[in-house]
Amino acid sequence: MIQRILSVLLGPLLFLLLIGMQPFGLDHAQSSVLGLVLWMLWWWIGEVVPMGVTSLLPIILLPLLGIMSLEKTGISYSNRFVFLFLGGFLIAIAMEKWNLHRRIALSIVRKTGTNANRIIFGFFLASFLISMWISNTATTLMMLPIASSVVKLLIDDEHRHGHKGTRNFATAMMLSIAYGSSIGGIGTLVGSPPNASMAGILDKAFHYHVGFFEWMKYGLPFALMLMLLSYFSLVHWIFPNKLGK
């Protein structure tokens, strides 16, 4: 209990320390913002308070310190890309609640076949397609239990026959989910937070609007080529398994 209290207090202490010291020749406003960043980072990394509480610190402290008005601070919370992220998270929650991700993954794997490399491709493709609409991390977390059960079944069966290459299959299967989720996130604006952040920077700093379909026009072909290249590299060069031949 005492350790938790100290962890909570360390964030504001860092904040006050930066304001008082004003290091690197920073003025009061710059030191305050830097201290606020460190405060939020500590609370996020240490998970000492709910993330929602930490995320509201700027809207409270920036107006109080006279760094930014409440209106300007609040605008950042109502940015259209924030609601874009929110929509992606809601889709992820709905998919997980109704096991839609499991249905999609198993349907794709069923169509790709039972050969070991085709199974890997099926999970690669499923992770790729799901990650286009929800975050990469959420996709990985949802796909891992399904892939783990498939790996366990195949490894148990192959061990009974003394076949080598099961370790490569298991490694390639896990990596296919990681790579598929990361690459699929390139395809759409909601696929990964950096996409929407980049679109927001282009819109705000350069007044160049990037629409959803405009992003897909360039991002999706690149993601597809990268997916195929990664798959063939994974199963033929890096971790060949030679199972089901």
Secondary structure as UniProt FT lines:
FT   HELIX           2..21
FT   HELIX           23..25
FT   HELIX           28..46
FT   HELIX           51..55
FT   HELIX           57..64
FT   TURN            65..66
FT   HELIX           70..77
FT   HELIX           80..97
FT   TURN            98..99
FT   HELIX           100..112
FT   HELIX           116..131
FT   TURN            132..133
FT   HELIX           136..161
FT   HELIX           166..184
FT   TURN            185..186
FT   TURN            189..190
FT   HELIX           193..206
FT   HELIX           212..232
FT   HELIX           233..238
FT   TURN            243..244
//
